[in-house]
Amino acid sequence: MTRERVYAIRGLAVSALALMAATSAGAVELDLMISDVDGKAAIIQEFAERYQESHPDVQITLNAVGYDVIREQLPLQLEAGTGPDLSFVTNLGGMHPYYVDLTPTVDAAAWEEAYGAVLPWYRAGTEGGIYAFHTEMTVTGPYVNLTMFEEAGVDLPAAGATWEDWAEATQQVMDATGSYAGMVMDRSGHRFAGPAMSYGAAFFNDAGEIIVDDGYKAFAQLMLDWHASGLMPPDIWPAISGAKYANGNELFFNAETPFYMSGSWNTSNVQNNVGDKFDWAVVPVPCGPAGCGVMPGGAGLVAFKSGEAEKEEAAAAFVAWMGETEQAREWYTRTYAIPAHAGLQAEGLDYAGAGASEQVAEALKAFTAMAAAAAEQTPQAYDLQGSQYGFVMYNATVQYLAAAMNDELTLDEALAKITEELETNAR
């Protein structure tokens, strides 16, 4: 943990104490959990302070945690009845049973008009209900170190280039610059899914069950080949056990790789950490024989059931307030997020006015274009994101493909293990 990160967490703790002192003794106490990997905790803290000024009967305490806590421990906490009242979540459908329905708290027709494209992701196949303010509409895609390509004298592959084209180009950059790796991808089944769709992965059979197929296998083989050759580094996918998530941020920030497969949520983080060390850009996602697949997704702010009506109502009210157009516009703009709010998408956001660089503005424009293309080329991506079993597939992907990268399993054995996980937990 960096010294800056420690200070940030301490700052949140001090601020939380200040909030406690400023609220009335009889206030409804709410705990809000957030992963602060991208600096958003300080921003939601400001919103909470503002909300409490006009709602002195509510006290919101922030709990900034690592992303693995939300992925792995939060579901267990909720099942045990010890979870927070509010949280930012990414397993949108998987935690549906624990969500408070916001319908009594919001203008349901207005929310359907504004957020109708993403509300089904939280319903997990059930009918109706409004369960979240979708705080960030994301798509997966690559960041490229333009300076490294220039120094190596290698041309960027054009839009429509394949993953193999990019592998060849980044190998040339790696050879010319002596970089640690040519390409890195977050250790995430979500990040893997879009490229796999480019190679024909359907992810669903005719019965609507999540499956592994030949397209999935084709891209899995490429991943194994790239790790075996050293094009992809050994310390992201292979070096970590189980289904744990890991990102490639530091490798990209430190110019140790010219190509980083991540996503739109990371844009402000890239700007803040790269600064003027090198020039970078978001490029069109590489393609395969079945198209140019990206995965949509994002995070949402939800209220959880606690068995205490007063706490559930107060938590739902805060989520509803955050999702109102005025707060939503400010949140999306300050966090450099693609808005999930249809009206704000049409309006456009002034990221530059919020401090975004020209690089960030161009990156968000590129990601938005990828999202539009994905809806046409790989519609199964939206179905997978909305499936309550999506994280079963994501977790099994990293666990067993990593085992194959470490020669603990053959690829066929890894695929059989993934299928077994799906049959046990998603059918």
RALINTA-V949170 format. One record per helix or strand. SS is the DSSP state (H for helix, E for strand). FROM is the first residue (numbers start at 1). TO is the last residue. If there is no record, write none. Layout:
# RALINTA-V949170
ss from to
SS FROM TO
SS FROM TO
This chain:
# RALINTA-V949170
ss from to
H 3 22
E 28 35
H 41 54
E 58 65
H 67 80
E 86 89
H 96 98
E 99 99
H 108 122
E 133 145
H 146 152
E 162 162
H 163 177
E 181 185
E 187 187
H 189 198
E 204 204
E 210 210
H 214 229
E 232 232
E 246 246
H 249 253
E 257 263
H 264 274
E 280 283
E 287 288
E 291 291
E 296 304
H 309 323
H 325 334
E 338 338
H 342 347
H 352 354
H 358 377
H 380 386
H 390 405
H 411 425
